[in-house]
Amino acid sequence: MSDITVLVAASAHAVSGRPTRSRADAVAVALALGLPGQLRLLGAGAMPEAVARDYLALGAGRIEVLEAAQDADVCASLLPALRNTAWIVTGTRGEAEQGSGVLPFALGAALGRPVVTDVVAVQPEGGSWVVTQALPKGARRR
C-alpha cells in the first residue's frame, strides 16, 4: 500500500512540442514531498523515459507507469492501482492539449472519496489534516 500517490503525465512543450513533464503535476509532486508517508508517482499511457527521469529528479523515489492505449479510459486504467492509496494528489488543472481536467473528479466519484481543489498546503494537526486552498485574488481558505 502506498500512502501518497501523485498522478503524473507527459505534456508537450509549448514551443518545441517535445515531451516534457507537466508544470501542474510537478507542483503536485513538490506538495506531496512535504507530506509524511511513502510517496509514489503514477502515470498511465505513454511516458518517455526522459520525462519519467524529470519527475524523479524532483525527489520522488519511484515512478510507476501503467500501460494504457491512447484512446483508453484513463480513469478505469488507474482505479485498480489507487484503491488502497490513502492520498491521491493531482495537478491543479489538465494541460490544455492533453485533457479536460475532470480526471480527479471522475476518480473521486469512482472511489467514493472527497475531492479538494486548488490545494497549496497540507499540514498534519493531531489526528487530522489541515488543507489550505487558493482562492481568487490571492485569498486562502483553511
N, C-alpha and C positions, 0 to 999 in steps of 0.2 A: 504494500500500500504506500502510496506517495502522499505526503501531507499537502504539498502545494504543487499544482501543475499550471504552467503558463503556456497558453496556446500561441504558437508562433507560425509564421508563414513567410514564404519568399514574396518579394514585391519587385516591381520593375522600376529601375532608376528613371526619374523623370526626364533626364536629358539623353542618357546613353541607351536606355532600355535594357541594360544588363540586370540580371537578377541581383537583388540586394536584400538585406533584412528590412523589415517594416519598422519605421520610426515609432509608431504607436506600440507595436509589440516589444520593441527594445525598452520603452518606458515601463511597460508592464513587467518585464524581466527585472529591471532595476528596482521597482517597488517590491517585488516578491523576494529579491535577495536580502532585503532588510527585515524579512519576517523570520521567526524561528521555525524550524522544521526542515524536512528534506524536500529539496526542490528538483523538479524535472521539467524540461521543456518538451512540448509535444506538438508535432505538426502532422498534417495529413496531406498526401499528394506529393507533387514534385518539390524537392528541397535540394538544390545544388549543394555540393559539399562545401564550397566556399561560403555560402550563406549560413550553413549549419555551423561552420567554424566561427563566423562573425558573431552568431548568437552565443556560442560557448565562450568566446573572448570576453563577454560581459561579466563572466564569473560563475556561471552555472556549471555543475559537474557533469551533466549528461543531457543529451537530446535524443528523443525517440521520434522517428518519422514513420507513420503508418502508410502503407500502400493504399492508394485510392485512385480510381480512374478520374480523368479530368472532369467528366460530367457526373461523377458520383455525388451522392448526398453526403456532404462533409459531416453534418451533424450525426447521421447514422454511423459513419465511419469512426467517429470519436467516442460515441457513447460507451461502448464496452470498456475502453481504456480509462474512462472518467468516473465510473460508478463508485469506486472506493476512494476517490480523492476528496480530501477534506475541503480544500480551497481550489477553485479554478479561477485563474486570472487571465484576462484578455486585454488586448489593446483597447483604447478608448473608442476607436471607430475603424470601420473597414477601409482599406485603401481604395481610392476612387476607381481604379481599374480592376480591382480584384473582387469586390463584393459589395453587398448592401449594408453590412453591419448588423444583421439580425442574428448571426450565429450565437452570441451569448444568450439572447432571449430564447432561441429555439432550444439550446442546451438546458437552460434553466427550467423551461417548461417540461422537457422530456425527463429531466432528473428530479423534478418536483422541488427545486431549490430556488431561493430568492436570488434576484439579480440586483446588484448595486452598481450604478453607473458613475462615471466621472470621478473615480476614487483617486485621490492624490496622496493619501497617507493611511496607514493601518497601524494601530498600536494595541498591544495587549493591556488589559486592565482587569485584574483579578481573574475570574474565570471566563471573561468575555473579551470582546474586541471593540475598539472604538474606531470607526471608519470616518474619514474626513472626505467630503465631496467638494469638488469645484463647482461653483455656481456662476452664472453670468456676472459680468462686471467685476471679476476678481473676488467675489464673495465666497465664503467657505461655510459648510454646514457639517457639524459633527453628529 
